[in-house]
Amino acid sequence: MSFTELLKTERHIVVSVDSVKGTVRLKSAAEACTDVSCSDQTLVVSDEGTRADLALLNAGDIVRLEGSQSRPDRIVVVRRVWDELSSPEW
């Protein structure tokens, strides 16, 4: 697997966030959606900081999971939805 293919398989797009249930629906590069369960110890890491809740996530953000794919230890925001929409690639 090439580096580019590896990046594509490890990155997901946030479809929705349910803070009450502690779940995040993610879409993979293969266009398949998966619900991920998050615990109280799951950390969300972004440029704005690190928090142990899902408040830092927005629909459309591109994220990478660390730890188990079904119950990650960390969710790292790779690119914000508003950065994606303002990209010169558009």
Secondary structure, DSSP 8 states (H G I E B T S, - for coil): --HHHHHHHHEEEEEEEETTTTEEEEE-TTS-EEEEE--TT-EEEETTEEESSSTT--TT-EEEEEE-SSSEEEEEEEE-HHHHHT-TT-
